Amino acid sequence: MTRAAISWNINQVVKGIGNGTITSDNAIQRAFVWDKKRMSLLIDTVLRDYTIPPIYTIRTTETIKVKGKEVSVYDLIDGKQRTTTFAKFMNNEFVLEGLEPFTVGDEEVDLNGKTFEELDEDMQDAFKSYGLTVYYFSDITDEEIADMMSRLNNGKPLTGVENARIKAKNLPAIQKLAGHNLFTNYLSDAAIKGYVNEDIVMKL
């Protein structure tokens, strides 16, 4: 098995899906399952210029002729939901929803209710040129693919409280209140470790 890294932008990914040079035909791939909320959040992440995790692919021995050139076919082993979302958005197949406005320069941007073609031209260009880190493998066996995917997805999901802490608008203030002896004197160490005190403050 050999591994290498390359960079693709979103526009290249969408074109690759369209012309068949990026596929998701291997046995471990699940169907597309993301709902509109997850898709919208990914698009929002890109347009805020936040980072997203790498994409993992196999460079197969197959090639396709694109504009007179032989181009390798890459088969996704991790990243189908993200890359499919990019293609759906650029093809205006869904409307963004459930997003918080953000500021670019002096302007507040509200993406809710917009398709790709309804973004201004600068934002469309920024989306298409957004860079992705892509790892690809050659000479890899099915057993190695399965083992790698098991390791990639071995993380423990965030609890509801942990998700709420991430999204809290003023976590330091919440932590300060949660450190009051009203909580520390009456909650167990395990409860404090599990952020039960912070959860109570956030709910209040």
C-alpha positions in Angstrom: 0.0 0.0 0.0 1.3 3.5 -0.9 -0.1 6.8 0.3 0.2 10.3 -1.2 -1.5 13.6 -0.7 -2.9 16.0 -3.3 -5.0 19.1 -3.3 -8.3 19.5 -5.1 -10.7 22.5 -5.0 -14.4 22.0 -4.8 -14.9 22.9 -8.5 -12.5 20.1 -9.5 -14.4 17.6 -7.2 -17.7 18.5 -8.7 -16.4 18.2 -12.3 -14.8 14.9 -11.3 -18.1 13.5 -10.1 -19.8 14.7 -13.2 -17.3 13.2 -15.6 -16.8 9.9 -13.7 -13.2 10.4 -12.6 -14.4 10.6 -8.9 -16.6 7.7 -7.9 -17.8 5.9 -4.8 -18.3 2.4 -6.0 -16.5 0.4 -3.4 -18.4 -2.0 -1.1 -17.8 0.0 2.2 -19.5 3.1 0.9 -23.0 3.8 2.3 -25.7 5.6 0.4 -26.0 9.4 0.6 -27.8 10.0 4.0 -27.2 13.6 4.9 -30.3 15.8 5.5 -30.5 19.4 4.5 -29.4 20.7 7.9 -26.1 18.8 7.7 -25.6 19.8 4.0 -26.3 23.5 4.9 -23.8 23.4 7.8 -21.0 22.0 5.5 -21.6 24.8 2.9 -21.6 27.4 5.7 -18.3 25.9 7.0 -16.7 26.3 3.6 -18.1 29.9 3.0 -16.7 30.9 6.4 -13.4 29.5 5.3 -13.2 27.1 8.2 -11.3 23.8 7.7 -12.9 20.5 7.0 -11.4 17.0 7.4 -9.4 15.4 4.6 -11.0 13.2 1.9 -9.7 9.6 1.5 -9.6 7.9 -1.9 -8.2 5.0 -3.9 -6.4 5.8 -7.1 -7.7 2.9 -9.2 -6.0 1.4 -12.3 -8.9 2.7 -14.4 -8.6 5.8 -16.5 -11.1 7.9 -18.4 -10.4 10.2 -21.4 -11.3 13.8 -20.5 -10.8 16.4 -23.2 -8.4 14.1 -25.0 -6.3 13.2 -21.9 -6.3 10.0 -19.9 -7.3 10.8 -16.3 -7.0 8.4 -13.4 -10.2 7.4 -11.6 -10.3 8.0 -7.8 -12.8 5.9 -5.7 -13.9 7.6 -2.5 -13.5 5.6 0.7 -14.3 8.6 3.0 -15.9 11.8 1.9 -18.9 10.8 -0.1 -21.4 12.8 2.0 -19.3 15.9 1.7 -18.4 15.7 -2.0 -22.0 14.8 -2.9 -23.2 17.8 -0.9 -20.8 20.0 -2.9 -22.2 18.7 -6.2 -25.8 19.1 -5.1 -25.2 22.6 -4.0 -23.4 23.7 -7.1 -26.3 22.1 -9.1 -28.8 24.2 -7.1 -30.5 21.1 -5.8 -31.2 22.4 -2.3 -31.7 25.7 -0.4 -29.6 26.6 2.7 -31.4 26.6 6.0 -30.9 26.8 9.7 -27.7 28.9 9.6 -26.5 31.8 11.8 -25.6 35.0 9.9 -21.9 35.9 9.9 -19.9 39.0 9.0 -17.6 39.4 6.0 -15.7 42.7 6.3 -18.4 45.2 7.3 -21.3 43.2 5.8 -23.5 40.7 7.5 -24.1 37.6 5.4 -27.3 35.5 5.8 -27.2 32.4 3.7 -30.6 31.1 4.6 -33.0 30.5 1.7 -30.2 30.7 -0.9 -29.1 28.3 -3.6 -25.6 28.4 -5.1 -26.7 30.6 -8.1 -28.2 33.1 -5.6 -24.8 33.8 -3.9 -23.0 36.8 -5.2 -20.2 36.2 -7.7 -17.3 36.6 -5.2 -18.8 34.1 -2.8 -19.4 31.6 -5.7 -15.8 31.9 -6.7 -14.6 31.5 -3.1 -16.7 28.3 -2.8 -15.5 26.8 -6.0 -11.8 27.6 -5.2 -12.0 26.3 -1.6 -9.0 23.9 -1.2 -9.4 20.3 0.0 -6.7 17.9 1.3 -7.1 14.6 -0.4 -5.2 11.4 0.5 -5.1 8.7 -2.1 -3.9 5.1 -1.8 -2.5 2.8 -4.5 -2.0 -1.0 -4.3 -4.3 -1.3 -1.4 -6.3 -4.5 -0.5 -9.9 -4.7 0.6 -8.8 -5.8 4.0 -6.6 -2.7 4.4 -9.4 -0.5 3.3 -11.8 -2.0 5.8 -9.2 -1.7 8.6 -8.4 1.9 7.7 -12.1 2.9 7.7 -12.6 1.2 11.0 -9.8 3.4 12.5 -11.0 6.6 10.8 -14.5 6.1 12.3 -13.3 5.0 15.8 -13.9 8.3 17.5 -16.5 8.6 20.3 -19.5 10.7 19.2 -20.0 14.0 21.1 -22.6 13.9 23.8 -25.5 16.4 23.8 -23.8 18.4 26.5 -20.5 18.5 24.7 -22.3 19.7 21.5 -24.0 22.4 23.5 -20.7 23.6 25.0 -19.2 23.9 21.5 -22.2 26.0 20.3 -22.5 28.2 23.5 -22.1 31.9 22.7 -20.2 32.7 26.0 -18.6 29.6 27.3 -16.3 31.4 29.8 -19.2 33.0 31.5 -21.0 29.7 31.7 -17.9 28.0 33.2 -17.6 30.8 35.7 -21.2 30.3 36.9 -20.8 26.5 36.8 -17.8 26.8 39.1 -20.0 28.2 42.0 -19.9 26.1 45.1 -23.6 25.6 44.8 -22.6 23.1 42.1 -19.2 21.9 43.2 -20.3 21.1 46.8 -23.4 19.0 45.7 -22.4 17.4 42.4 -20.1 14.3 42.2 -16.7 14.5 40.6 -18.1 12.3 37.8 -21.0 14.8 37.2 -18.6 17.7 37.1 -16.4 15.8 34.7 -19.4 15.2 32.5 -20.2 19.0 32.5 -23.5 18.5 34.4 -23.0 21.8 36.1 -22.4 23.6 32.8 -25.4 21.9 31.3 -27.6 23.2 34.2 -26.3 26.7 33.7 -26.9 26.6 29.9 -30.5 25.3 30.5 -31.2 28.1 33.0 
